[in-house]
């Protein structure tokens, strides 16, 4: 009798990613020599994303489409972690549908987890984008988590499920919250421990940058900058909610935090970012 190799579960977050999803799926085939179970979490897609994934899955049985009505990445993360992922003894990986994994990345990330038993999670490094060198430097210095591509130890995922910890719906840029879960070891009252995350230098991801100089990209760029500012205010509120109550005290929706911490919504001069901060505050107060 031969032993059955358990595939590594992979969550692929996709909201209207018809332009990128096939390239993402193709990249994953070259990212691991180990069998994968890829779950495309198509949340509220109105383009051809789901149709493309169905066509791809017909020839690639390791790919499964998960259609989710709510267009929210945090909610999709909850669906994967609490309803889909089976990774008691294997790592789980998470990747955005608009990025491409560098060849061998998942193998390198799994190896990094094996070599650092104290680590709850592993990060890949960006290989493209504006300011990529600074991004890499900061991640290596702080053992940072990039939400574009990261992995979690299977036992850590099991602990998340056992404690019924979920990301608040509406959370933007879940990488900061994910980093807090990892480095606080799901407790929120212990010492922040950077060694709980390891950065795999041989693992990476690539993506096509949004250019502020192309007219067709202006709306996307403008909206992204506002979301960055909303994320900054959310992160401050999430940090205050976690300590000392812990991650089990997080609300169902992130907007439930807004009335708790109105003092966070201060407008300070940050050059051009001040405009996006002002718009973010308006958005939060109208939520």
C-alpha positions in Angstrom: 0.0 0.0 0.0 1.4 3.4 -0.9 1.0 6.4 1.3 -1.3 9.2 0.1 0.4 12.6 -0.1 -1.9 15.3 1.3 -2.0 18.3 -1.1 -1.2 21.8 0.2 -4.3 23.9 0.3 -4.0 27.3 -1.6 -6.5 30.1 -1.2 -6.7 32.4 -4.3 -8.6 35.6 -3.7 -10.3 36.9 -6.8 -12.7 39.8 -7.4 -13.1 40.6 -11.1 -9.7 39.2 -12.0 -10.4 38.0 -15.5 -7.3 39.7 -16.7 -5.0 38.0 -14.3 -6.4 34.8 -12.8 -5.1 32.3 -15.4 -1.6 33.7 -15.1 -1.9 33.3 -11.3 -3.0 29.7 -11.6 -0.3 28.9 -14.2 2.3 30.4 -11.9 1.2 28.1 -9.0 1.9 25.0 -11.1 5.6 26.1 -11.3 5.7 27.2 -7.6 5.6 23.8 -6.0 6.7 20.2 -6.7 4.2 19.1 -4.1 0.6 18.5 -5.1 -1.7 21.5 -4.5 -5.4 21.9 -3.9 -6.2 25.4 -5.3 -9.4 27.1 -4.3 -10.3 30.2 -6.3 -12.4 32.3 -3.9 -14.3 34.3 -6.5 -16.1 36.9 -4.4 -18.9 38.9 -6.1 -17.3 38.7 -9.6 -19.2 40.4 -12.4 -16.7 39.7 -15.2 -15.6 36.4 -16.7 -13.5 35.3 -13.7 -15.7 32.4 -12.8 -16.2 31.2 -16.4 -12.4 31.3 -16.9 -11.8 29.3 -13.7 -14.4 26.7 -14.7 -12.7 26.2 -18.0 -9.3 26.0 -16.4 -10.5 23.5 -13.8 -11.9 21.2 -16.5 -8.3 20.4 -17.5 -6.7 20.9 -14.0 -8.6 18.9 -11.4 -6.5 20.3 -8.6 -8.4 23.7 -9.1 -11.8 24.3 -7.6 -14.0 27.4 -8.0 -15.6 28.7 -4.8 -18.3 31.2 -5.7 -19.0 33.7 -2.9 -21.8 36.3 -3.2 -20.2 38.9 -0.9 -17.4 40.9 -2.4 -15.0 41.1 0.5 -11.5 39.5 0.9 -11.7 39.2 4.7 -15.0 37.3 4.4 -13.4 35.1 1.7 -10.5 34.4 4.1 -13.0 33.3 6.8 -14.8 31.0 4.3 -11.5 29.3 3.3 -10.0 29.0 6.8 -13.2 27.8 8.6 -15.1 25.9 5.9 -12.6 24.7 3.3 -9.0 24.3 4.4 -7.8 20.9 5.5 -4.2 21.4 6.7 -3.6 19.8 10.1 -0.1 18.7 9.2 0.5 20.6 6.0 1.0 24.4 5.4 -1.8 26.5 3.9 -1.0 29.2 1.3 -2.8 32.4 0.5 -2.3 34.4 -2.8 -4.1 37.3 -4.5 -5.5 36.5 -7.9 -3.7 39.5 -9.5 -0.2 38.3 -8.7 2.0 35.6 -10.0 4.1 33.3 -7.8 7.8 33.0 -8.7 8.8 29.5 -9.7 9.6 27.3 -6.6 8.1 29.8 -4.1 5.7 27.5 -2.3 8.4 24.8 -2.0 10.8 27.5 -0.5 8.1 28.7 1.9 7.3 25.2 3.1 11.0 24.5 3.6 11.4 27.8 5.6 8.6 26.7 7.9 10.2 23.4 8.4 13.6 25.0 9.3 12.0 27.5 11.7 9.7 25.5 14.0 8.9 28.6 16.1 7.3 30.4 13.2 3.6 30.4 12.7 3.7 31.7 9.2 6.0 32.5 6.2 6.1 35.4 3.8 7.3 35.7 0.2 9.1 38.8 -1.1 7.8 41.2 -3.7 9.7 41.1 -7.0 8.0 44.0 -8.8 6.3 47.3 -8.2 7.3 50.8 -7.3 9.7 50.9 -4.3 10.3 47.2 -4.4 13.7 47.5 -2.9 12.4 49.4 0.1 9.5 47.0 0.4 11.9 44.0 0.5 14.2 45.7 3.0 11.4 46.5 5.4 10.0 43.0 5.2 13.4 41.4 5.9 14.0 43.8 8.8 10.7 43.4 10.5 9.8 39.8 9.4 6.8 41.4 7.7 3.8 39.8 6.1 2.7 40.7 2.6 -0.9 39.8 2.0 -0.1 39.1 -1.7 1.5 35.7 -0.9 2.1 34.1 2.5 1.7 30.8 4.2 0.4 29.5 7.6 1.5 26.5 9.5 -1.3 23.9 9.6 -1.4 23.7 13.4 -1.8 27.5 13.5 -4.8 27.3 11.2 -6.2 24.6 13.5 -5.8 26.9 16.4 -7.6 29.7 14.6 -10.5 27.4 13.9 -10.6 26.0 17.4 -10.8 29.5 18.8 -13.4 30.6 16.2 -11.3 33.6 15.3 -12.5 35.4 12.2 -11.3 38.5 10.3 -13.9 41.3 10.6 -15.7 41.7 7.3 -14.7 44.9 5.6 -11.1 44.8 6.8 -8.8 46.3 4.2 -5.3 45.0 3.8 -5.6 41.9 6.0 -1.8 41.5 6.1 -1.4 43.8 9.1 -4.1 41.9 11.0 -2.5 38.6 9.9 0.9 39.8 11.1 -0.6 40.6 14.5 -2.2 37.2 14.8 1.1 35.5 14.0 3.4 37.6 16.1 1.0 37.8 19.1 0.5 34.1 18.7 -3.4 34.6 18.6 -3.3 36.0 22.2 -3.0 39.8 22.0 -1.6 40.0 25.5 1.8 38.3 25.1 5.1 39.8 23.9 5.1 40.7 20.2 7.5 38.2 18.7 8.9 38.8 15.2 10.4 35.3 15.1 6.8 34.0 14.7 7.1 34.9 11.1 9.9 33.9 8.7 10.6 35.5 5.3 11.6 33.0 2.6 14.2 34.9 0.6 13.8 32.4 -2.3 10.1 32.9 -2.5 8.5 35.8 -4.4 5.6 37.2 -6.2 5.2 39.6 -9.2 2.3 41.9 -10.2 1.5 44.6 -12.7 1.7 48.0 -11.1 -1.1 50.6 -11.4 0.4 53.6 -13.1 -0.8 57.1 -12.0 0.4 58.4 -15.4 -2.0 56.5 -17.6 -5.5 58.1 -17.8 -7.2 54.7 -17.9 -5.7 53.9 -14.6 -6.5 57.2 -12.8 -9.7 56.0 -11.2 -8.2 52.8 -9.9 -5.1 54.6 -8.6 -7.2 57.2 -6.8 -9.5 54.6 -5.2 -6.5 52.6 -4.1 -4.9 55.6 -2.4 -8.1 56.2 -0.5 -8.3 52.6 0.6 -4.7 52.8 1.8 -5.8 55.6 4.1 -8.9 53.7 5.3 -6.7 50.8 6.0 -4.4 52.9 8.2 -7.2 54.1 10.4 -8.7 50.6 10.6 -5.3 49.1 11.6 -5.1 51.6 14.6 -8.6 50.6 15.7 -8.0 46.9 15.3 -4.8 47.2 17.4 -6.7 48.8 20.2 -9.5 46.2 20.0 -7.1 43.3 20.2 -5.3 44.5 23.3 -6.0 43.2 25.9 -9.3 41.5 24.9 -7.6 39.3 22.2 -8.6 38.2 18.8 -11.8 36.4 19.8 -13.2 39.9 20.8 -13.0 41.2 17.2 -16.4 42.2 15.8 -18.2 40.6 12.8 -17.8 43.7 10.7 -14.9 46.3 11.0 -17.4 49.2 10.9 -18.5 48.1 14.4 -15.2 49.5 15.6 -15.7 53.0 14.1 -18.0 54.4 16.9 -15.7 52.8 19.6 -12.6 54.8 18.6 -13.7 58.1 17.1 -10.5 59.7 18.4 -8.5 57.7 15.9 -10.0 59.8 13.0 -7.6 62.7 13.3 -6.5 64.5 10.2 -2.8 65.4 10.2 -0.7 66.9 7.5 0.9 64.2 5.4 1.6 66.0 2.2 -0.5 64.7 -0.7 -1.7 61.8 1.6 -3.7 64.4 3.6 -6.3 64.6 0.8 -6.7 60.8 0.8 -6.9 60.7 4.6 -9.6 63.3 4.5 -11.6 61.3 2.0 -11.0 58.1 4.1 -12.4 59.8 7.2 -15.5 60.9 5.3 -16.0 57.4 4.1 -15.6 55.9 7.5 -17.9 58.4 9.1 -20.6 57.7 6.5 -20.3 53.9 6.9 
